[in-house]
Amino acid sequence: MEIININALWSQNYFNHKTLMQKLENQHNEIKYTEYDYDFHREQIKFFNVAPMLPILIIFNDNQEVARLYNPTLEQIEKILTQI
């Protein structure tokens, strides 16, 4: 499983989301996490076809996208992870 995290410093939720991701990574260290900055990693995130509504998480399982969450809460993420 992999979680792609796309964020930007100008996002009003940047710091809250950063804290949320740290909690998530501590609770689920078996998941691969990849973080991209919307402004600095434009080439890498083209593949994901994201709008500048940030932060966004894209969850993959077996190389298939299973969820795309805009500004998610820890509870929303946990719910999806338990369904996979």
Secondary structure, DSSP 4 states (H G I P E B T S, - for coil): -EEEEEE-TTSTTHHHHHHHHHHHHHH-TTSEEEEEETTT-HHHHGGG---S---EEEEEETTEEEEEEES--HHHHHHHHHH-
